[in-house]
Amino acid sequence: MIHSWLARRRAFNQLVDQEATALVEREGGAGYYTAKQIARLARERSDTRAVKLWVRVARQVADRTGLVP
């Protein structure tokens, strides 16, 4: 049971890393605002899983680019 939780967490973190990398490569620091906009749209649709993903992506983009939100 704990192994399946750990596998899901690792997969989620890997997805966050992939999305953040793609945004930084395409948009640089502006990727932060793109991720925040996607999170806002997900929040409007009440998609909590997508909100969690894109908030984390935004945070990682900010960390990588030195942006202070």
RAJOWO-V531804 format. One record per backbone hydrogen bond with DSSP energy under -1.0 kcal/mol. NH is the residue of the N-H (numbers start at 0). CO is the residue of the C=O. E is the energy in kcal/mol with one decimal. If there is no record, write none. Layout:
NH_CO_E ; NH_CO_E
//
This chain:
4_0_-1.7 ; 5_1_-2.5 ; 6_2_-2.4 ; 7_3_-2.2 ; 8_4_-2.4 ; 9_5_-2.5 ; 10_6_-2.4 ; 11_7_-2.4 ; 12_8_-2.6 ; 13_9_-2.2 ; 14_10_-2.2 ; 15_11_-2.4 ; 16_12_-2.2 ; 17_13_-2.5 ; 18_14_-2.6 ; 19_15_-2.6 ; 20_16_-2.5 ; 21_17_-2.3 ; 22_18_-2.4 ; 23_19_-2.6 ; 24_20_-2.4 ; 25_21_-2.2 ; 26_22_-3.5 ; 27_23_-1.4 ; 29_26_-1.4 ; 30_27_-1.7 ; 31_28_-1.6 ; 33_29_-1.6 ; 34_30_-2.6 ; 35_31_-2.3 ; 36_32_-2.1 ; 37_33_-2.3 ; 38_34_-2.3 ; 39_35_-2.3 ; 40_36_-2.3 ; 41_37_-2.3 ; 42_38_-2.3 ; 43_39_-2.1 ; 44_40_-1.3 ; 45_42_-1.2 ; 46_41_-2.8 ; 47_45_-1.2 ; 50_46_-2.2 ; 51_47_-2.4 ; 52_48_-2.1 ; 53_49_-2.8 ; 54_50_-2.3 ; 55_51_-1.7 ; 56_52_-2.3 ; 57_53_-2.3 ; 58_54_-2.2 ; 59_55_-2.4 ; 60_56_-2.7 ; 61_57_-2.5 ; 62_58_-2.3 ; 63_59_-2.5 ; 64_60_-2.1 ; 65_61_-1.1 ; 66_61_-1.3
//
